[in-house]
């Protein structure tokens, strides 16, 4: 998997609430990316069964796609067992979410709380590595909870504890949320120096594939993850020559054929996706809003 990601350097970022099963079935049918990282699978009270993980992974897996299962929690033993079962369910690797800024998630000791409890996170990574052997293990994190200097402690510790294969670094801290923060390149460049052996992907406000390539050169990154702007240019990885507007319309045309219902999506979800892909004031989004009110 690590060698595969050296070739396919730019990936869609996992987005909770966006990558719904029905949406991902359309995206995989269109072959928009050869690799997907799932939104987080929360592990709290019990370890999920293999069949539960297979169901979660299924929309990401048609064809030759590879999928990395992102997991989140605070219990090393439960997370390690979930990782092992995830690989049995068809995942090509495991990603540990250490950056989700949701207050609810943090209150339960997961997501960005991993940076506050960085020694426990090191135990989690060590436990996962012990049970998955040489399989792919990555971490997605921000550069600190309150201060970017925190990364100087937890990044080297995590890399050595879990023999981590890849880090995806979102350049903001948790306390900064999604504010307009300058010095992205400087922050990522400094964080890159803290990681000795793992691949490093950059994340945060990347608009285009050209910008992603430039960021890699500037910060000595191995690749990037692109979040919201991937959905504004959904064919950027498959067909860079396709104009973003054409790609948006093509993806929405396929998504708009999805029926409403429990197995697919609700009208509210359709409005959200139309707004994300085409714009909140697009005719398609406005039309859905009007039909929703009727």
Secondary structure, 3 states (H helix, E strand, C coil): CHHHHHHCCEEECCCCCCCCHHHHHHHHHCCCCCEEECCCEECCCCCCCHHHHHHHHHCCCCCCCEEEEEEECCCHHHHHHHHHHHHHCCCCEEEEEECCCCHHHHHCCCCCHHHHCHHHHHHHHHHHHHHHCCCEEEEEEECCCCCHHHHHHHHHHHHHHHCCCEEEEECCCCCCCCCCCCCHHHHHHHHHCCCCCCEEEEECCCCCHHHHHHHHHHHCCCEEEECHHHHHCCCCCCCCCCCHHHHHHHHHHHHCCCCECCCCECHHHHHHHHHHHHCCCCHHHHHHHHHHHC
